[in-house]
Amino acid sequence: MARFEIAEFDSAALGSNTGADAFFALAMTYATSVPPDLVTAHKWFNIAAMRGSEEAARHRREIATEMSEAEIAAAQRAARDWLQANGGIEYRAAA
């Protein structure tokens, strides 16, 4: 499976003021990999949506229809954990 790790980004580019574009691109990488990693894609779509991307919110809703409740919960936990560890914005879970 293709992997695009967040560590490959310049750390300054991922600060709390980062726009949603980088996170959206990361989510698309996971969503379109073969096989897709929907939990990780949902996590990054969630973060991008929280940073203002309506397109990310739409994609997050679409892939959620293909995920179990447990997978969605895991993705939301991963987003929350990432935001807390990286000084992100306040986390509000969204399906």
Residue pairs with C-beta under 8 A, 6 or more apart in sequence:
1 33
1 34
1 35
1 37
2 29
2 33
2 34
3 33
4 26
4 29
4 30
6 14
6 26
9 22
13 22
14 22
14 86
15 87
16 86
16 87
16 88
16 89
18 51
19 51
19 52
20 47
20 48
20 49
20 51
20 52
20 53
20 56
21 48
21 53
23 44
23 45
23 47
23 48
23 51
23 53
23 56
24 44
24 45
24 48
24 53
24 55
24 56
24 59
26 44
27 41
27 42
27 43
27 44
27 45
27 47
27 48
27 56
27 59
27 60
28 41
28 59
30 36
30 37
30 38
30 40
30 41
30 44
31 37
31 38
31 41
31 45
31 59
31 63
38 63
38 66
38 67
38 71
38 75
39 67
39 71
39 74
39 75
39 78
40 75
40 78
41 59
41 63
42 60
42 63
42 64
42 67
42 71
42 72
42 75
42 76
42 79
43 75
43 76
43 78
43 79
43 82
44 56
44 79
45 56
45 57
45 59
45 60
45 63
46 56
46 60
46 75
46 76
46 79
46 94
47 79
47 82
47 83
47 88
48 56
49 56
49 57
49 60
49 94
50 79
50 83
50 88
50 89
50 91
50 92
50 94
51 89
57 94
60 94
60 95
61 95
64 72
64 95
67 75
72 95
76 93
76 94
79 91
80 91
80 93
82 88
83 89
83 91
84 91
